[in-house]
Amino acid sequence: MKKLLPFVFLSASCFSAIAQHEADRWYFGTYAGLDFSSGTPVVVSSTMSTAEGCSTISNAAGQLLFYTDGVSVWDSTHTVMPNGNGLLGDVSSSQSALIVPSPMGNLQYYIFTTAADGGSAGFNYSIVDMTLGTHGDVVSTSKNVFLTDSTTEKIAAIKDDANGYWVVMHKWGDNAFYSYHLTTTGVQPPVITHTGTVHSTSTFQNTYGQMKFNMCGDQLALALGYQDIVDVFDFDRSTGVVSNPLSISMGGHVYGVEFSPSSELLYVTCYDVSAKLSQFNISLATMPLILASKTPLSVTDDLYGLQMGPDGKIYLARSFGTSFLGVINSPDVAGSSCNYVEDGLNLDPDFMGVNAALTLPGFMQTYLKIATGTSCPLPTGITEQSAENIQPVFPNPSATGFTLDLSNAAAPALISIYDYTGKLIEAKADVTSVFTFGKEYSKGIYFVKVESGKRVQNYKVIKM
């Protein structure tokens, strides 16, 4: 297989529609499975054998609905669904598939898929309708719906601040995030943000690696395969804009990323000869302090996918042929006291050849927020936030133009305005009072980024 080479307050009501047990059942790897419905993981089996990315979904009561490796879809009886073969993911894609519920609440689910190695199949979605057949069917008219090409192997999803979801992927050969808003009217055109490290096309291995939201959905981290870098960002759930890049050089080929429940700590895996599991405290005030906080937790080679469990522990896939998962038992504790256990959970007590392969099932991270009881206080983000009062843009929507009152800002502001494709339309530096813009803009959606001191705010405006 390819990788064997050497910040806004969220009230509880924001997520009241999300129940507790959608992430209770995991199916992954070589016939591997775990059932968390009792509160602790119990080993189960499946009929799926896949090398990498996969996703599982249960209902609100924790009863299995289906699972997928991005190529086939198995129902709750572990049988391939009608029309359930031939999805355009790949068994050798880091995050081949991710299941996201329809905001309509109509027992339909979207499966988003990524091709391997930046392949031509690109980024697509298919819809599973659980009201069809006996155990659900893949809808033939909504199968492999193309969204974009030139993709890395990364997908992440989080609930927005209303009734929809953000599904985010990253382009290959670019530093572009595509944030697709899934609403009651379907998948919307992407909000495109250019920020962070360009994912180089010098080798296809730079498409490798996981991308994850923290459970509150205001931060996003990703691994850049052979570029040996982890990037961390802020994410705006109201606009889909990615901002404030922080780049960590790992000194080895990187694959897995996962936030602690508090989002203060980030865990990263590498898989070459310098391989290890490392912990960083990304809540610290400066980059030198963050780098100095690096704590190696394992020097074992061939470490891959990370995934938070509904029990609040982080699980680690340890390559092909290894029946044990690593377990971080106390992921919110800084340093070695987080209690990482290398042989933490045996997937194959009966010696049936079961193993995790390279990664674990991916979930919309909001499910894990609810399952672990994680709270979401006002975050500081990647950069420290100051307390000045920057007023929202008004009027909005508008047919004549917009006004932004910066008279209460603690520092001069840099204002950048982008259209819906991510193109910079206008920029103004050293703004200290009232700023007006947009009179000559065409009708459409625009994004306003305001940087004042150490504070960054993003707004979406509509020109009518």
C-alpha positions as CSV (number, residue, x, y, z in Angstrom):
1,M,0.0,0.0,0.0
2,K,1.1,3.5,-0.8
3,K,2.0,4.8,2.7
4,L,4.3,2.0,3.8
5,L,7.1,4.1,2.4
6,P,10.0,4.9,4.8
7,F,-14.4,32.1,17.8
8,V,-17.8,32.8,18.7
9,F,-19.7,31.6,21.9
10,L,-22.0,28.7,21.2
11,S,-25.0,28.1,23.3
12,A,-26.2,24.5,23.9
13,S,-29.2,25.3,21.8
14,C,-27.1,25.7,18.7
15,F,-26.7,21.9,18.6
16,S,-30.0,20.8,20.1
17,A,-30.9,19.1,16.8
18,I,-27.9,16.8,17.1
19,A,-28.4,13.7,19.2
20,Q,-26.0,11.7,21.2
21,H,-25.1,8.5,19.6
22,E,-24.4,8.9,15.8
23,A,-20.7,8.1,16.3
24,D,-21.2,5.1,18.6
25,R,-20.3,2.4,16.0
26,W,-17.1,2.3,14.0
27,Y,-16.2,0.1,11.0
28,F,-12.8,0.4,9.5
29,G,-9.6,-1.3,8.3
30,T,-9.4,-5.0,7.7
31,Y,-12.8,-6.3,9.0
32,A,-12.4,-4.2,12.2
33,G,-15.1,-2.6,14.3
34,L,-15.8,-1.0,17.6
35,D,-19.1,-0.4,19.5
36,F,-19.1,2.5,22.0
37,S,-22.8,2.2,22.9
38,S,-22.0,0.9,26.4
39,G,-19.7,3.8,27.1
40,T,-16.5,1.8,26.5
41,P,-15.4,0.3,23.2
42,V,-16.4,-3.3,22.5
43,V,-14.7,-5.1,19.6
44,V,-17.1,-6.1,16.8
45,S,-16.5,-7.2,13.2
46,S,-17.5,-6.1,9.7
47,T,-17.4,-7.3,6.1
48,M,-15.4,-4.3,4.9
49,S,-11.6,-4.4,4.2
50,T,-10.1,-1.1,3.3
51,A,-6.7,0.4,3.5
52,E,-7.6,4.0,4.6
53,G,-10.4,6.5,4.7
54,C,-13.9,5.4,5.7
55,S,-17.0,6.7,7.5
56,T,-19.8,5.3,9.6
57,I,-23.2,6.6,10.7
58,S,-25.7,5.5,13.3
59,N,-29.1,6.9,14.3
60,A,-29.8,9.0,17.4
61,A,-30.2,5.8,19.5
62,G,-26.8,4.5,18.3
63,Q,-28.2,1.8,16.0
64,L,-26.0,1.3,12.9
65,L,-27.4,2.8,9.6
66,F,-24.5,2.2,7.2
67,Y,-20.8,2.6,6.6
68,T,-18.6,3.2,3.6
69,D,-15.0,3.1,2.3
70,G,-15.8,5.7,-0.4
71,V,-16.2,3.0,-3.0
72,S,-19.0,0.7,-1.6
73,V,-21.7,1.3,1.0
74,W,-22.7,-1.4,3.5
75,D,-26.0,-1.4,5.3
76,S,-26.8,-2.4,8.9
77,T,-26.8,-6.1,7.9
78,H,-23.2,-5.6,6.6
79,T,-24.5,-6.1,3.0
80,V,-23.7,-3.8,0.1
81,M,-26.7,-1.5,-0.5
82,P,-28.6,-1.5,-3.8
83,N,-26.6,0.8,-6.1
84,G,-24.0,0.8,-3.4
85,N,-20.9,0.0,-5.4
86,G,-18.9,2.3,-7.7
87,L,-18.6,5.5,-5.6
88,L,-15.6,7.6,-6.7
89,G,-13.6,7.6,-3.5
90,D,-10.6,5.3,-3.2
91,V,-9.6,2.6,-0.6
92,S,-6.1,4.3,-0.6
93,S,-7.3,7.9,0.1
94,S,-6.6,9.2,3.5
95,Q,-10.1,10.5,4.0
96,S,-11.9,8.7,1.2
97,A,-15.4,9.3,2.6
98,L,-17.3,11.4,5.1
99,I,-21.0,11.0,5.9
100,V,-23.1,14.2,6.6
101,P,-26.8,14.2,7.3
102,S,-29.2,16.2,5.2
103,P,-30.4,19.4,6.9
104,M,-33.9,18.5,5.8
105,G,-34.1,15.8,8.5
106,N,-35.6,13.4,5.9
107,L,-33.5,10.3,6.6
108,Q,-31.1,11.2,3.8
109,Y,-27.4,11.3,4.1
110,Y,-24.6,12.7,1.9
111,I,-21.4,10.7,1.3
112,F,-18.7,13.1,0.3
113,T,-15.7,11.3,-1.4
114,T,-12.1,12.2,-2.4
115,A,-10.0,10.5,-5.0
116,A,-6.5,9.2,-4.1
117,D,-3.3,11.0,-5.1
118,G,-5.1,14.0,-6.6
119,G,-6.8,11.7,-9.1
120,S,-9.1,12.9,-11.9
121,A,-12.3,11.6,-10.1
122,G,-11.9,14.6,-7.7
123,F,-14.4,15.5,-5.0
124,N,-18.0,14.2,-5.3
125,Y,-21.1,13.4,-3.3
126,S,-23.7,10.6,-3.3
127,I,-27.0,10.5,-1.4
128,V,-28.2,7.6,0.7
129,D,-32.0,7.5,1.4
130,M,-32.9,5.4,4.4
131,T,-36.6,5.4,3.4
132,L,-35.8,3.3,0.3
133,G,-35.6,-0.5,0.3
134,T,-35.3,-2.5,3.5
135,H,-32.2,-0.9,4.9
136,G,-31.6,2.1,2.6
137,D,-30.4,2.6,-0.9
138,V,-27.9,4.9,-2.7
139,V,-30.1,7.2,-4.9
140,S,-29.1,6.4,-8.5
141,T,-29.9,10.0,-9.7
142,S,-27.7,11.5,-6.9
143,K,-24.7,9.3,-7.2
144,N,-21.2,10.6,-7.8
145,V,-22.3,14.2,-8.2
146,F,-19.1,16.1,-9.3
147,L,-18.0,19.1,-7.3
148,T,-14.4,19.9,-8.2
149,D,-11.1,18.3,-9.3
150,S,-7.4,18.6,-8.3
151,T,-8.2,17.7,-4.7
152,T,-6.1,16.5,-1.8
153,E,-7.3,13.4,0.2
154,K,-8.8,15.6,2.9
155,I,-12.4,16.2,4.0
156,A,-13.8,17.7,7.2
157,A,-17.3,18.7,8.3
158,I,-19.0,20.6,11.1
159,K,-22.4,22.0,11.9
160,D,-23.0,25.7,11.2
161,D,-24.7,28.1,13.5
162,A,-28.2,27.4,12.1
163,N,-29.5,24.2,10.5
164,G,-26.9,23.4,8.0
165,Y,-23.3,22.0,7.7
166,W,-20.0,23.1,6.4
167,V,-18.1,20.5,4.4
168,V,-14.5,21.5,3.7
169,M,-11.9,20.1,1.3
170,H,-8.5,21.4,0.1
171,K,-7.2,21.8,-3.4
172,W,-3.9,20.3,-4.6
173,G,-1.3,22.6,-6.2
174,D,-2.9,25.5,-4.3
175,N,-3.5,26.9,-0.8
176,A,-7.3,27.0,-1.5
177,F,-9.9,25.7,0.9
178,Y,-13.3,25.0,-0.6
179,S,-16.1,25.3,2.1
180,Y,-19.3,23.8,0.8
181,H,-22.4,24.9,2.7
182,L,-24.9,22.1,2.9
183,T,-28.4,23.6,3.5
184,T,-32.0,22.6,3.1
185,T,-31.7,23.5,-0.6
186,G,-28.6,21.2,-1.1
187,V,-24.9,21.7,-1.6
188,Q,-24.2,25.4,-2.3
189,P,-21.3,26.8,-4.4
190,P,-18.1,26.8,-2.4
191,V,-16.7,29.6,-0.3
192,I,-13.1,29.7,-1.4
193,T,-10.3,30.9,0.9
194,H,-6.7,31.1,0.0
195,T,-4.5,30.9,3.1
196,G,-1.8,28.7,4.6
197,T,0.7,26.5,2.8
198,V,0.4,25.7,-0.9
199,H,0.0,21.9,-1.3
200,S,2.8,21.3,-3.7
201,T,2.4,19.1,-6.8
202,S,6.1,18.2,-6.8
203,T,5.0,14.7,-5.5
204,F,1.5,13.1,-5.2
205,Q,2.3,12.2,-1.6
206,N,1.6,15.8,-0.7
207,T,-2.1,15.0,-1.1
208,Y,-1.8,12.6,1.9
209,G,-3.0,13.3,5.4
210,Q,-6.0,14.1,7.6
211,M,-7.9,17.3,8.0
212,K,-9.9,17.8,11.2
213,F,-12.2,20.4,12.8
214,N,-12.0,20.8,16.6
215,M,-15.3,19.8,18.1
216,C,-16.5,23.4,18.4
217,G,-15.9,24.0,14.7
218,D,-13.8,27.2,15.2
219,Q,-10.4,25.7,14.4
220,L,-9.2,23.5,11.6
221,A,-5.9,21.5,11.3
222,L,-4.5,19.5,8.4
223,A,-1.4,17.4,7.6
224,L,0.7,18.0,4.5
225,G,2.1,14.5,3.7
226,Y,5.6,14.8,2.3
227,Q,5.9,18.5,2.9
228,D,6.3,17.5,6.6
229,I,4.0,20.4,7.8
230,V,0.9,20.7,9.9
231,D,-1.2,23.9,9.4
232,V,-3.7,25.1,11.9
233,F,-6.4,27.8,11.2
234,D,-9.4,29.6,12.6
235,F,-12.8,28.8,10.9
236,D,-15.9,31.0,10.8
237,R,-19.0,28.9,11.0
238,S,-21.2,31.8,9.8
239,T,-19.2,32.4,6.6
240,G,-17.1,29.3,5.9
241,V,-14.0,31.5,5.8
242,V,-10.6,29.9,6.9
243,S,-8.1,32.4,8.4
244,N,-5.1,33.0,10.7
245,P,-2.7,30.3,9.5
246,L,-0.2,28.7,11.9
247,S,2.4,26.4,10.4
248,I,4.3,23.7,12.3
249,S,7.3,21.9,10.7
250,M,7.4,18.3,11.8
251,G,10.7,17.1,10.3
252,G,9.0,13.9,9.1
253,H,6.2,12.8,6.8
254,V,3.0,13.7,8.5
255,Y,-0.4,12.0,8.4
256,G,-2.8,12.2,11.5
257,V,-4.1,15.2,13.3
258,E,-6.7,15.5,16.1
259,F,-7.6,18.2,18.6
260,S,-8.1,17.6,22.3
261,P,-11.6,18.2,23.6
262,S,-10.6,21.7,24.9
263,S,-8.9,22.5,21.6
264,E,-5.8,23.6,23.5
265,L,-3.7,20.6,22.5
266,L,-3.1,19.2,19.1
267,Y,-1.9,15.6,18.4
268,V,0.1,14.8,15.2
269,T,1.5,11.5,13.8
270,C,4.4,10.9,11.4
271,Y,5.1,7.7,9.5
272,D,8.7,7.7,8.3
273,V,11.9,6.7,10.1
274,S,11.6,9.7,12.5
275,A,8.1,8.7,13.2
276,K,6.4,9.6,16.5
277,L,3.2,10.8,18.0
278,S,3.6,14.4,19.2
279,Q,1.5,16.8,21.3
280,F,1.6,20.6,20.9
281,N,0.0,23.2,23.1
282,I,-1.5,25.5,20.4
283,S,-3.2,27.7,23.0
284,L,0.1,29.4,23.9
285,A,0.7,33.0,22.9
286,T,3.6,32.8,20.5
287,M,4.9,30.4,17.9
288,P,8.2,29.8,19.7
289,L,6.3,28.7,22.8
290,I,4.0,26.4,20.7
291,L,7.1,24.8,19.1
292,A,8.8,24.5,22.5
293,S,5.7,22.7,23.9
294,K,6.2,19.7,21.6
295,T,6.0,16.5,23.6
296,P,7.0,13.2,21.9
297,L,4.6,10.5,23.2
298,S,5.9,7.6,21.0
299,V,8.9,6.9,18.8
300,T,7.2,3.9,17.1
301,D,7.4,4.1,13.3
302,D,4.4,3.8,11.0
303,L,1.8,5.9,12.9
304,Y,-1.2,7.1,11.0
305,G,-4.8,8.2,11.5
306,L,-6.1,9.7,14.7
307,Q,-9.8,9.9,15.8
308,M,-11.6,11.2,18.9
309,G,-14.0,8.7,20.4
310,P,-17.4,9.3,21.9
311,D,-15.7,8.3,25.2
312,G,-13.4,11.4,25.0
313,K,-10.3,9.3,24.3
314,I,-8.2,9.7,21.1
315,Y,-7.5,6.5,19.2
316,L,-4.5,5.9,16.9
317,A,-4.1,3.5,13.9
318,R,-0.7,1.8,13.9
319,S,-0.3,0.6,10.3
320,F,-1.0,-2.7,8.5
321,G,-0.7,-5.9,10.4
322,T,-1.0,-4.4,13.8
323,S,-4.0,-5.5,15.8
324,F,-3.6,-2.9,18.5
325,L,-4.8,0.7,18.5
326,G,-2.9,3.3,20.5
327,V,-5.0,5.2,23.0
328,I,-4.6,8.7,24.4
329,N,-6.6,8.3,27.6
330,S,-6.5,11.9,28.9
331,P,-6.1,14.0,25.8
332,D,-6.8,17.4,27.6
333,V,-3.7,16.9,29.9
334,A,-0.5,18.5,28.7
335,G,2.7,16.4,28.4
336,S,3.2,12.8,29.0
337,S,0.5,12.7,31.7
338,C,-2.0,12.5,28.8
339,N,-1.4,8.8,29.3
340,Y,-0.8,7.4,25.8
341,V,-0.8,3.6,25.7
342,E,0.8,2.1,22.6
343,D,-1.1,-1.3,22.8
344,G,-4.2,0.4,24.2
345,L,-6.9,-1.7,22.5
346,N,-6.8,-5.1,20.9
347,L,-9.0,-5.3,17.8
348,D,-8.2,-9.0,17.2
349,P,-8.5,-11.0,20.5
350,D,-9.4,-14.2,18.5
351,F,-6.5,-13.9,16.0
352,M,-8.7,-13.6,12.9
353,G,-6.3,-11.2,11.1
354,V,-8.3,-8.1,12.0
355,N,-6.4,-4.7,12.0
356,A,-7.1,-1.0,11.6
357,A,-4.9,-0.6,8.4
358,L,-4.0,3.1,8.2
359,T,-6.8,5.1,9.7
360,L,-10.1,5.2,11.6
361,P,-13.6,6.2,10.5
362,G,-14.2,9.9,10.0
363,F,-17.2,11.7,11.5
364,M,-18.7,15.1,11.4
365,Q,-17.0,16.4,14.5
366,T,-20.1,18.0,16.0
367,Y,-21.2,14.5,16.8
368,L,-18.2,14.0,19.0
369,K,-18.8,17.4,20.7
370,I,-22.1,16.3,22.0
371,A,-21.0,12.7,22.8
372,T,-18.1,14.0,24.9
373,G,-20.0,16.8,26.5
374,T,-17.5,19.4,25.3
375,S,-18.4,23.0,26.0
376,C,-17.5,25.8,23.7
377,P,-16.5,29.0,25.5
378,L,-15.4,32.2,23.7
379,P,-12.1,31.0,22.1
380,T,-8.9,32.9,21.8
381,G,-8.2,31.4,18.4
382,I,-4.7,31.0,17.0
383,T,-3.8,34.6,17.7
384,E,-4.8,36.4,20.9
385,Q,-8.0,38.4,20.5
386,S,-8.2,42.0,21.8
387,A,-11.3,43.5,23.3
388,E,-12.1,46.4,21.0
389,N,-15.6,46.7,19.7
390,I,-15.7,46.4,15.8
391,Q,-19.2,47.0,14.6
392,P,-20.8,44.8,12.0
393,V,-21.3,45.8,8.4
394,F,-24.6,47.7,7.8
395,P,-27.0,47.8,6.0
396,N,-26.8,44.1,5.0
397,P,-28.2,43.1,2.5
398,S,-27.9,46.4,0.6
399,A,-28.5,47.6,-3.0
400,T,-26.5,50.8,-2.6
401,G,-23.4,49.9,-0.6
402,F,-22.2,49.1,2.9
403,T,-20.7,50.9,6.0
404,L,-18.3,49.6,8.6
405,D,-17.8,51.7,11.7
406,L,-14.3,51.3,13.1
407,S,-14.3,54.3,15.4
408,N,-14.1,52.1,18.5
409,A,-11.3,49.9,17.2
410,A,-8.2,49.7,19.4
411,A,-5.8,49.8,16.4
412,P,-5.9,50.8,12.8
413,A,-7.6,48.1,10.7
414,L,-6.7,46.4,7.4
415,I,-9.9,45.6,5.5
416,S,-9.9,43.0,2.7
417,I,-13.0,42.2,0.6
418,Y,-13.3,39.1,-1.5
419,D,-16.0,37.9,-3.9
420,Y,-17.7,34.5,-3.7
421,T,-14.8,32.8,-5.6
422,G,-12.2,34.1,-3.2
423,K,-10.9,36.8,-5.5
424,L,-9.6,40.0,-3.7
425,I,-11.9,42.8,-4.8
426,E,-10.8,45.7,-2.6
427,A,-8.3,46.3,0.3
428,K,-7.8,49.3,2.5
429,A,-5.1,49.7,5.2
430,D,-5.0,52.0,8.3
431,V,-8.7,52.5,8.6
432,T,-9.6,54.2,11.9
433,S,-13.2,55.5,11.4
434,V,-16.1,54.9,9.1
435,F,-15.4,52.9,6.0
436,T,-17.9,52.7,3.1
437,F,-17.7,50.3,0.2
438,G,-19.6,48.3,-2.4
439,K,-21.5,51.0,-4.2
440,E,-20.1,49.8,-7.6
441,Y,-20.1,46.1,-6.8
442,S,-22.1,43.7,-8.9
443,K,-24.9,41.8,-7.2
444,G,-23.7,38.8,-5.2
445,I,-22.1,37.6,-2.0
446,Y,-18.9,39.1,-0.6
447,F,-16.7,38.4,2.4
448,V,-15.2,41.2,4.5
449,K,-12.0,40.5,6.6
450,V,-11.2,43.1,9.2
451,E,-7.7,42.8,10.9
452,S,-7.3,45.2,13.8
453,G,-4.4,44.7,16.2
454,K,-4.4,41.0,17.0
455,R,-8.1,40.6,16.2
456,V,-9.5,39.2,13.0
457,Q,-13.2,39.3,12.2
458,N,-15.0,38.1,9.0
459,Y,-18.4,39.1,7.7
460,K,-20.6,38.0,4.8
461,V,-22.5,40.7,3.0
462,I,-25.0,40.5,0.1
463,K,-25.2,43.1,-2.6
464,M,-28.7,43.2,-4.0
